Amino acid sequence: MIITGSLSVVHALMAEELVDEYRLLTFPTILGAGRRLFPDDGPRTDLECLSAERAGAAVFVQHRRVAR
């Protein structure tokens, strides 16, 4: 499933532990505000980095949830 621009849907799936893998395309910009994908007061998520590569001005990273 690909989810674009709906942090509330992602947080709902994370809360039910339904996300096994994250593929994030990040454009490094410092804004200092906004909602976070992994908030400090949210559930702990242990991830393993599978890959990271540049994609123009962005960074594409792939992580999977560490098995418990």
C-alpha positions in Angstrom: 0.0 0.0 0.0 1.3 3.4 -0.9 0.1 6.3 1.3 0.9 9.9 0.2 0.1 12.8 2.4 -2.0 11.2 5.0 -0.1 11.1 8.3 -3.3 10.2 10.2 -3.7 7.0 8.1 -0.1 6.1 8.7 -0.3 6.7 12.4 -3.5 4.5 12.6 -1.7 1.6 10.8 1.4 2.1 13.0 -0.7 1.9 16.2 -2.1 -1.5 15.1 1.4 -2.7 14.1 0.3 -3.2 10.5 3.4 -1.6 8.9 6.2 -4.0 8.2 8.3 -1.8 5.9 8.7 2.0 5.4 9.9 3.5 2.1 10.4 7.2 2.5 11.3 9.8 0.0 12.6 12.8 2.0 13.5 16.2 0.8 16.0 17.6 3.4 14.5 20.9 4.5 14.7 22.4 7.9 11.3 24.0 8.9 11.2 23.5 12.6 7.5 22.8 12.8 4.9 20.3 11.7 3.7 16.8 12.6 6.3 14.0 12.9 6.1 10.5 11.4 7.6 9.1 14.6 6.6 11.4 17.4 8.5 11.3 20.7 5.3 10.4 22.7 4.3 7.7 20.2 4.9 3.9 20.3 8.5 2.8 20.0 9.3 1.5 16.5 12.6 -0.5 16.1 13.7 -0.3 12.4 16.5 -1.8 10.4 17.8 0.3 7.5 17.8 -1.8 4.3 19.0 0.9 1.9 19.5 4.6 1.4 20.2 6.4 -1.9 20.1 9.9 -3.4 17.3 10.7 -5.8 18.1 14.1 -7.1 17.6 16.6 -4.3 15.9 13.9 -2.2 16.9 10.8 -0.2 15.1 7.5 -0.7 15.4 5.2 2.4 13.9 1.8 3.0 13.5 0.4 6.5 11.8 -2.6 7.9 10.4 -3.3 11.3 12.7 -5.4 13.4 11.0 -8.7 14.4 10.3 -9.0 18.1 
